[in-house]
């Protein structure tokens, strides 16, 4: 009988040493919103192009392969049709980030322009709270990012 406590202790130790598989973390989306700069320098103002371009959202390809974003959309929480940016023929390189600026400019491999103008109503991102949505060409939600603060000018989504 004196071996029973020792046997029970050994069994308890064996159970304690069994490796436990960690809970699986949610997989990152292949295309991910990483930052929204929603309170551009100088705003509110008259909606000058420089101020409009100070408002932007960044999207990153988290994979090791280039991804075509043709037909993909970026939008805010409103249902307004003019608050939807649709990517044309554009491929986001592996591990690369693209910045979508609200105003006008010349599109490059790292920066796209929404092309908005027309004063203070041209801004996309609300200065206190909003949500950004990225959808693929089929309309499936790929990622979203929300903020609720007027005390800072941007949010890191990733």
N, C-alpha and C positions, 0 to 999 in steps of 0.2 A: 504494500500500500504506500510505502514511502516514495515510490517512483511515480505515482499518479500526479502530484503537483508539478514534478519536473516535466512529465509528458505534456501536461496541459500548458505549461509555460512555453515549451518548445513549439507546440501547435499554434499558440497565440503569436509567437514570434514569426513563424512561417507565414501566417495570414498577413501580418503587418508588413512583411517584406515582399509580398506579391506585387509586381508592378501594376499600377493602375493606368489605363490609357487616359490621356487628358481629353477633356471635352473638345470636340472639333470646333475650331474657330470658324465663323462664317467666312466663306471664300470672298475675297475682294472681287468686285466686278472688274472685268477686263478694261473697261473704260470708266474712269472714276472722276467725279468732281473733286478738286483738291482745294480750291480757294475761290471766294467771291469777295471782290472789293466793291462794296455797295454804297459807300459814302465818299464819292470822289472829291478830291481837293477843290475847294471853291464852291461846292454845291451847298445849298441851292443857289442857283444863279440864273442867267438867261439861257442856259442850255448850249453854251458855246461848244464847238466840236472838241476842244481840248479837255473840257470838263466831262463831256460825254465819254470820251475815251479813257478818262480816269476811272470809269466804272467798268468792271470786267469780271468775267468768270474764267477759271482755268480748268481744263480737262486733261487728264493724263491717261496714257495707254500703259497699263500695269503689266502687260505681257512682253514676251520676247519676240513677238511678230508684229509687223505693221498691220493696222486695221483700217479698212476703208470706212470713212464716216459719211459717205454719200447718202443723203436722205435722212440722216440722223438729225434730231432736233434738240435745242436747248431752249427752255422757256421758264418764265416765272409762274407764280401762283395764279395770276389773273387768267381769265378765259379769253382775253383780247387776242385776236388773230395777229395783230402787229407786235405782239410780245413773244413771238416764236421765231427763233433763228434756225434756219434749215441749212445744213452743210451741203454745198455743191460737191463737185468732184474733189475730194480731199482725202488723203491718206495720212494717218497719224502714225509716225514711226514707233518702233519698239521702245518702250520706256520714255517716250517723248511727251511733252506737254504743249498744248495749244491754248492761247489766250484769246477769248472772244470779247472784243471791245464793243461798247455800245454805239459809238459814233462812226464816222466815215474814215476811210484810209485805204491803203493798198494791201490786199491780202498777201501774206507770206506763208512760209512753212510753219512758222511759230505763232503767227498772229492773224486772226480773222476779224472782220469788221461787220457789225450788224447793219451799219449804214443808216442809222437813225439821225434825224435832225428835226428842228422845229420847236426849239425852246424847251421850257421846263417839263413839258409833257413827253419829251423824247426819252427820258430816263426809263430804264427797265426795272432796276432793283430798288425797292423801297428802302428808305433810310433807317427804318426802325425794325421791320420784320418782313420776311418773305421766304419763299422756298424756290429753289432751282431744281429743275427736272431735266434729265438727259434720257432720251428715248432713241431706240434704234430705228432703222428704216421701216420696220414692221409696226412701230408704235409701242413696242414693249418697253416698260420702264427699266432702265439699266442702273441709274443711280439718282439720288436726290440729296439735297443739303438745305437745311433750314437755319435761320437765325432769328433772334428776337432781342436786339439791343441797339439802341441809338448812341451808346457810350463809346463804341469803337467803330472803325470804318470798314473792317473786313472780318471774315471768318475763315478759319482753316477747316476744311471739310474732312480731310483724310486723317 
